[in-house]
Amino acid sequence: MGRHPKPLNGNAYGNTKKWGKPSTCVTGGIPEPPHDISLEARAVWEHVTELLAPSGCLALCDDIQLGVFADDVVEYRRIQRMIADETEVEAMAKLYSIKGKLDVSIRAHMKNLGLTPLARAQLRIGVTDNEHSGGDDDAEPDFFGRGDGDGGG
């Protein structure tokens, strides 16, 4: 049968030292948008904070994350408009490349901010009344401007 491995208390190296719990010294609250943010980015900012405020998962230190996210969404929408108006193949290829990079960035911010169903589950954010009533709350917000409400995934 062989020998069974001895269970370890601690890490894989047998270190049994207990590390303290992570510090939770983050001040909660809704961060204020920067003064130099564009009107379109401010609209994204306000939409996201309205979505996240009831869950209590926003902190004042999220201002940078929210600002970069809002700017990326605005730039993504601008690139989409440019692609729609562009006819030259080389220029379109460059725009699609930029759009793809922004898409990756926006999706990473959405996960970090709790704007995807998986992120909400990992953060253990409570279920809203809309989710109980069969509403489509698992759909990602339509930050990509596609109009289908599923975040384009």
N, C-alpha and C positions, 0 to 999 in steps of 0.2 A: 504494500500500500504506500509506503513511503512516509516521509516526515511532512507534517503540516507546517506551513509557515507560522511563526509566532506573530500574533497581531501587534501592531505598533500603536503606541499612544503618542501621537505627535505626527511628525512628518515621515517621509519614506526613509530617512536616515536614522530613525529611532530617537530623534530629539524630542523630548517630552516637555520642553519649555512651552508654556502657554503664553501666547501673544495677547496683548490687550485688545479689546474691541476697538474698531476704528472710531476715530473722533467724529462726532456729528455736530461740529461747531459751525454750521452753515446757517446764516440768518435767512429765515423764510420770508416770503413776501413776493410781490410782483415787481420785477425790476422795471425801471423807467427806461424808455428808449433813448438813445443818444440824441443830442440836439441837432446833429448834422445829418441825420438819416433822411432819405428821400420820402416823399409822401406815399409812394407805392410800397416802399419797404416798411414804413410805419403802419400801413394797413395790414401787411402780413404779420408784423409784430403784434398788433392789437388782436388779430384773429387768433394767433397762437396762444397768447396770454389768456384770452377768453376761454379757449379750449382747456388749458391746463390749470387755471386758477382754482376751479372747484376741487380738483384732485389733491391740491396741497403739495404738489411735487415741484413747484417753482421755488427758486431761491434768488435772493438779490444778486448773487454771483453768477447767475445765468445770463446776465446782460450781454456778455461777449458772444456766447454761443447763439443767443437769439439774434443778435445783430448780424453775425456772419450768415446765419441761416436766412434771415430776411433779405440781405443783400444778394445771396446766391439765388433765391427764388426770383427776385426782380431781374437779375441778369439772365436767368434761364428763360423767363418770359420774353425778354428783349431779343435773345438769340432766336427763339421760336418765330418771332415776327420777322426777323431778318431772313431766316430760312424761307419763310413763305413768300417773301418779296424777291429773293435771289434767283437768278437764272443761270449764272456761270457755275459750272461743275466744280472747278477748283475752289472757289469761294465757299460753295455749299459744303464741300468736304471739310474745310477748316471749321466752318460753323458747327457741323455735326460733331466734330472732335471736341470742340469747346462744350457743346451741349451735353455730350456724354460724360465729360469730367464734372460738370455742374450737377448732373443727375446723380452721380456717385456721391458727391459732397452733400447734396440735399438729403439723400436717403440716410447717410451717416448721421446728419444732424437730426433727422426725424427719429432715428433710433435713440440717439442720446437724449432727446427731449421728451421721449415717451409718446411719440405721435404715430406709432405703429401698434397693431394688436400684440405682437410679440414683446415689444418694449413695455407696454402696459402690463402684460402678464408678468414679466420679469421684475417690474417695479412693484407688483402687487397692488396696483391702483384699483380701487373699488369699482364695482359694476354700477353703471348709471341706470336710471329708470328707463331710458331709451333702449338700453340693451335688453332689459327685462321684457319690454313691450314688443320685441322683435324688430326694433329699428336697425338700420344698417350702420351701427356705430363701429363695426369692425373695419369698415372701409377707411382707407387712409384719406386724410383731407386732400382736397384737390388743389394743392399748391402748384402743380405743374400746368394748370390752366387748360386742361384737356376737356373739362366739362363732364367726365364720366364718373367722378367722385371716388374712383378706386385708386387714385394716386398713380395710375398708369402702369401698375405692376403687372 
